[in-house]
Amino acid sequence: MDYNTAYAIVDANSGKTFTITWNNGAKSTHRMFISNGGHICEFRKRSRRYGVIFGGIDNIRSIECRERKVVEPCEKFRKNVKRVIKYLSASGLWAPMLETAKIFLTLSDEELLSANKDWGSYRNLMDNKLKDYQWFGCDCFFYLFGDGAIKAVNYERWSRESDRQMVANAITNKRNYHTKWRKGYDNSIEVRFDNDYARGWYSEEYKDCGNGHYYLLLDETHAIFCEND
């Protein structure tokens, strides 16, 4: 491949990821861009601003921009729901919500998209199709259609394993447990077994504020978004 052809391909998609096929048939992946000086460059690892001039253009057979796969909302919803089912099945927390998540997987795209319009549409789904089931709430339902519905618990790096194990032990042994720590936020976890089914909560509150982001604990390391306050 000549330099001008390679330049045109990268310039049209500068900053994206490319698959390069070399003359010997080997393939490799590179994040490439055109520098201010007009050079074909490759980003350094874990950098979005800095890179080095890319060499070996004469040994390239082809360059193809890797298009990012567009994930449809219902596909994201079902992927998130499957994760909810996986974590709750293992932990035993929120048993009624686990059964509801299983029902969610049986709903059609039309039913899901209709319920995702607004609070009234969601309420209509729950009052009619799922009137005998419980869920975490409408915000938690809506977030299942996008990224970030499920997140990892923000444990301290130096004590991650011991803190995680303490929460895991409490869940396994069905023992009420509450813990707090500070890392970016005032973080806290609580699990309780003194009601009709096991429950767990996780929060990330702004330091010394009492407001922040609130989640429902799925297991010792994962939580599902509930609300912002």
MARKOL-265379 format. One line per field, with one value per residue (C-alpha): residue number from 1; residue in three letters; x, y, z. Coordinates in steps of 0.05 Angstrom, whole numbers, plus 5000, padded with zeros to 4 digits. Example, Ala and Ser with C-alpha at 12.3 -4.5 7.8 and 13.67 -1.06 7.14 Angstrom:
BEGIN
seq	[1:2]
type	[ALA:SER]
u	[5246:5273]
v	[4910:4979]
w	[5156:5143]
// end
This chain:
BEGIN
seq	[1:2:3:4:5:6:7:8:9:10:11:12:13:14:15:16:17:18:19:20:21:22:23:24:25:26:27:28:29:30:31:32:33:34:35:36:37:38:39:40:41:42:43:44:45:46:47:48:49:50:51:52:53:54:55:56:57:58:59:60:61:62:63:64:65:66:67:68:69:70:71:72:73:74:75:76:77:78:79:80:81:82:83:84:85:86:87:88:89:90:91:92:93:94:95:96:97:98:99:100:101:102:103:104:105:106:107:108:109:110:111:112:113:114:115:116:117:118:119:120:121:122:123:124:125:126:127:128:129:130:131:132:133:134:135:136:137:138:139:140:141:142:143:144:145:146:147:148:149:150:151:152:153:154:155:156:157:158:159:160:161:162:163:164:165:166:167:168:169:170:171:172:173:174:175:176:177:178:179:180:181:182:183:184:185:186:187:188:189:190:191:192:193:194:195:196:197:198:199:200:201:202:203:204:205:206:207:208:209:210:211:212:213:214:215:216:217:218:219:220:221:222:223:224:225:226:227:228:229]
type	[MET:ASP:TYR:ASN:THR:ALA:TYR:ALA:ILE:VAL:ASP:ALA:ASN:SER:GLY:LYS:THR:PHE:THR:ILE:THR:TRP:ASN:ASN:GLY:ALA:LYS:SER:THR:HIS:ARG:MET:PHE:ILE:SER:ASN:GLY:GLY:HIS:ILE:CYS:GLU:PHE:ARG:LYS:ARG:SER:ARG:ARG:TYR:GLY:VAL:ILE:PHE:GLY:GLY:ILE:ASP:ASN:ILE:ARG:SER:ILE:GLU:CYS:ARG:GLU:ARG:LYS:VAL:VAL:GLU:PRO:CYS:GLU:LYS:PHE:ARG:LYS:ASN:VAL:LYS:ARG:VAL:ILE:LYS:TYR:LEU:SER:ALA:SER:GLY:LEU:TRP:ALA:PRO:MET:LEU:GLU:THR:ALA:LYS:ILE:PHE:LEU:THR:LEU:SER:ASP:GLU:GLU:LEU:LEU:SER:ALA:ASN:LYS:ASP:TRP:GLY:SER:TYR:ARG:ASN:LEU:MET:ASP:ASN:LYS:LEU:LYS:ASP:TYR:GLN:TRP:PHE:GLY:CYS:ASP:CYS:PHE:PHE:TYR:LEU:PHE:GLY:ASP:GLY:ALA:ILE:LYS:ALA:VAL:ASN:TYR:GLU:ARG:TRP:SER:ARG:GLU:SER:ASP:ARG:GLN:MET:VAL:ALA:ASN:ALA:ILE:THR:ASN:LYS:ARG:ASN:TYR:HIS:THR:LYS:TRP:ARG:LYS:GLY:TYR:ASP:ASN:SER:ILE:GLU:VAL:ARG:PHE:ASP:ASN:ASP:TYR:ALA:ARG:GLY:TRP:TYR:SER:GLU:GLU:TYR:LYS:ASP:CYS:GLY:ASN:GLY:HIS:TYR:TYR:LEU:LEU:LEU:ASP:GLU:THR:HIS:ALA:ILE:PHE:CYS:GLU:ASN:ASP]
u	[5000:5026:5031:4979:4926:4941:4940:4872:4841:4868:4852:4779:4773:4827:4827:4792:4816:4841:4855:4919:4932:5007:5037:5055:4981:4987:4936:4943:4900:4922:4891:4914:4909:4939:4985:4986:5050:5014:5043:5006:5013:4992:4968:5011:4980:4925:4933:4883:4929:4999:5029:5087:5097:5072:5124:5123:5070:5104:5092:5017:4967:4905:4878:4806:4771:4737:4667:4640:4582:4517:4480:4404:4368:4331:4396:4429:4368:4371:4446:4439:4380:4421:4475:4424:4398:4469:4489:4424:4420:4489:4479:4408:4392:4327:4291:4227:4267:4304:4238:4217:4283:4269:4201:4234:4271:4205:4179:4180:4219:4152:4133:4201:4205:4134:4148:4212:4176:4159:4136:4063:4083:4127:4071:4023:4071:4078:4003:3981:4033:4073:4021:4042:4116:4162:4217:4266:4229:4221:4290:4323:4282:4299:4374:4374:4368:4436:4507:4525:4462:4507:4572:4628:4630:4682:4725:4792:4847:4891:4834:4791:4796:4786:4727:4696:4704:4671:4610:4610:4614:4555:4513:4533:4520:4456:4482:4462:4522:4539:4605:4630:4693:4717:4744:4724:4656:4630:4615:4572:4543:4487:4457:4397:4363:4310:4253:4216:4275:4348:4364:4427:4442:4503:4513:4564:4550:4587:4636:4602:4540:4489:4468:4495:4484:4444:4445:4416:4469:4467:4526:4589:4620:4562:4504:4447:4429:4369:4369:4408:4392]
v	[5000:5069:5123:5170:5115:5096:5170:5181:5121:5141:5215:5198:5161:5194:5172:5106:5034:5001:4929:4924:4865:4859:4832:4766:4755:4773:4820:4871:4924:4997:5062:5112:5186:5241:5287:5363:5354:5311:5243:5177:5161:5108:5125:5101:5048:5076:5146:5187:5247:5222:5175:5158:5159:5094:5060:5003:5029:4996:4928:4938:4903:4937:4982:4977:5021:4978:5003:5003:4956:4991:4954:4962:4983:4917:4878:4920:4909:4834:4832:4871:4829:4765:4794:4810:4738:4711:4752:4745:4670:4662:4710:4695:4769:4801:4736:4769:4814:4753:4723:4788:4792:4723:4747:4808:4761:4735:4804:4824:4883:4919:4909:4932:4994:5013:5007:5048:5111:5142:5127:5116:5065:5028:5028:5000:4942:4927:4935:4890:4841:4837:4853:4793:4810:4860:4902:4954:5012:5051:5084:5017:4990:5048:5044:4971:4997:5032:5027:5034:5000:4951:4974:4945:4963:5018:4980:5008:4977:4959:4924:4901:4827:4829:4877:4838:4773:4803:4822:4754:4718:4759:4741:4667:4662:4704:4753:4826:4869:4942:4974:5043:5069:5131:5127:5185:5181:5161:5089:5040:4970:4940:4870:4848:4781:4799:4807:4760:4758:4778:4850:4889:4963:5000:5076:5127:5192:5258:5268:5292:5308:5251:5255:5217:5154:5094:5022:4954:4903:4842:4805:4825:4860:4883:4932:4957:5030:5053:5130:5194:5240]
w	[5000:4983:5036:5006:5005:5077:5097:5065:5102:5170:5159:5144:5210:5252:5325:5313:5315:5251:5231:5189:5144:5130:5065:5100:5117:5192:5222:5279:5312:5322:5345:5294:5279:5236:5275:5270:5229:5178:5199:5206:5280:5330:5400:5458:5502:5548:5518:5479:5467:5452:5402:5356:5281:5250:5207:5158:5111:5052:5085:5092:5047:5073:5129:5152:5203:5256:5262:5333:5340:5354:5409:5405:5470:5477:5468:5523:5567:5560:5570:5635:5658:5647:5691:5745:5742:5746:5807:5845:5832:5864:5923:5942:5951:5928:5910:5885:5838:5811:5790:5757:5719:5691:5667:5635:5588:5560:5540:5466:5439:5429:5502:5527:5484:5501:5576:5568:5545:5612:5683:5661:5608:5658:5710:5657:5645:5719:5735:5678:5653:5718:5772:5814:5813:5847:5819:5844:5812:5747:5747:5757:5698:5652:5666:5643:5571:5574:5598:5671:5699:5737:5769:5811:5884:5897:5947:5971:5929:5988:6026:5968:5979:6055:6051:5994:6033:6094:6053:6018:6085:6112:6051:6054:6128:6125:6176:6180:6163:6152:6133:6111:6079:6042:5972:5927:5961:6029:6009:6048:6043:6084:6079:6120:6131:6183:6133:6086:6038:6037:6018:6004:5991:5967:5966:5942:5977:5968:6025:6089:6049:6056:5983:5924:5884:5910:5886:5904:5920:5873:5905:5943:5883:5838:5847:5804:5799:5839:5844:5851:5909]
// end
